[in-house]
Amino acid sequence: ELQLVESGGGLVQPGGSLRLSCAASGFPFSTSWMYWVRQAPGKGLEWLSTIDIAEGTAYLHSVEGRFTISRDNPKNTLYLQMTRLKPDDTAIYYCARDRAGTSRGRGTQVTVSS
């Protein structure tokens, strides 16, 4: 059974940092492209970042340079390092097996507020 379990969210002040993790199981993680998506209050799912099996990466323009996606294949874990966080980054963050976020975990809440 496919499982994606996100962790690492929380309340952080503007300008702060967080590192999200996603533990994956039930599918061949090391040969899967992986994604981070988010859903802000009252809005739809938004693609943030992609990492392919060669560890090539892509980012939404508004997070490029602030967020870094990475993966640890032996640990079946996906990461998202977030820096210089802004109030607009407040959202539930999900790791996913597809860009649309159709196959995603339950998410972890990130709140950026002073």
Stockholm file with secondary structure:
# STOCKHOLM 1.0

chainA/1-114         ELQLVESGGGLVQPGGSLRLSCAASGFPFSTSWMYWVRQAPGKGLEWLSTIDIAEGTAYLHSVEGRFTISRDNPKNTLYLQMTRLKPDDTAIYYCARDRAGTSRGRGTQVTVSS
#=GR chainA/1-114 SS CCEEEEECCEEECTTCCEEEEEEEESSCGGGSCEEEEEECTTSCEEEEEEECTTCCEEECTTTBTTEEEEEEGGGTEEEEEECSCCGGGCEEEEEESSTTCSSBCCCEEEEECC
#=GC SS_cons         CCEEEEECCEEECTTCCEEEEEEEESSCGGGSCEEEEEECTTSCEEEEEEECTTCCEEECTTTBTTEEEEEEGGGTEEEEEECSCCGGGCEEEEEESSTTCSSBCCCEEEEECC
//
